Amino acid sequence: MCSHQPSCPSFDNHAAHVVAAHPEQGWSLLCDGAIVFDDSGALLPDGRVVAPHRVPAERLAMAA
């Protein structure tokens, strides 16, 4: 799907470019065919799902 020369590496490398952004819906389409979500999850072109990378609540900073 990517038309860059040389073509973008696979999703695992995180070097693909955004070709369609939909921030109001929380997702973007990358030139390698992956769909990435604002919560850090993704759908890969081969159908695999990447779960969101969430920080445990204990590690979040608390406001004073």
C-alpha positions as CSV (number, residue, x, y, z in Angstrom):
1,M,0.0,0.0,0.0
2,C,2.9,2.4,0.7
3,S,4.1,4.3,-2.3
4,H,7.2,5.8,-0.7
5,Q,10.6,5.0,-2.2
6,P,12.1,3.1,-0.5
7,S,8.9,1.7,0.9
8,C,8.2,2.1,4.6
9,P,9.2,-0.7,6.9
10,S,6.6,-2.8,8.6
11,F,4.5,-1.5,11.5
12,D,6.9,-2.9,14.1
13,N,9.4,-0.2,13.1
14,H,7.0,2.7,13.6
15,A,8.4,4.6,10.6
16,A,5.3,4.7,8.4
17,H,3.6,8.1,7.7
18,V,0.0,9.1,8.4
19,V,-2.0,9.3,5.2
20,A,-5.4,9.9,6.8
21,A,-6.0,11.4,10.3
22,H,-9.3,11.3,12.1
23,P,-8.5,12.8,15.5
24,E,-12.2,13.4,16.2
25,Q,-12.7,9.7,16.0
26,G,-9.4,8.7,17.6
27,W,-7.6,6.9,14.8
28,S,-5.2,7.4,11.9
29,L,-4.4,5.3,8.8
30,L,-0.7,4.8,8.1
31,C,0.8,4.4,4.6
32,D,1.7,0.7,5.4
33,G,-2.0,0.0,5.9
34,A,-2.0,-0.1,9.7
35,I,-4.7,1.8,11.7
36,V,-3.4,3.3,14.9
37,F,-5.7,4.5,17.7
38,D,-5.2,7.3,20.2
39,D,-5.1,4.8,23.1
40,S,-1.9,3.3,21.4
41,G,-3.7,0.2,20.1
42,A,-3.5,-0.7,16.4
43,L,-5.0,-2.9,13.7
44,L,-2.3,-4.2,11.4
45,P,-2.8,-4.9,7.7
46,D,-2.5,-8.7,8.2
47,G,-5.4,-8.6,10.7
48,R,-3.4,-8.7,13.9
49,V,-4.4,-6.6,16.8
50,V,-1.9,-4.6,18.9
51,A,-3.3,-4.0,22.4
52,P,-3.1,-0.5,23.9
53,H,0.0,0.2,26.0
54,R,-1.5,1.5,29.2
55,V,0.4,2.7,32.2
56,P,-0.7,1.1,35.5
57,A,-2.7,3.6,37.7
58,E,0.0,3.3,40.4
59,R,2.5,4.9,38.1
60,L,0.4,7.9,37.1
61,A,1.4,11.2,38.7
62,M,-1.1,12.7,41.2
63,A,-2.0,16.3,41.4
64,A,-1.3,18.0,44.7
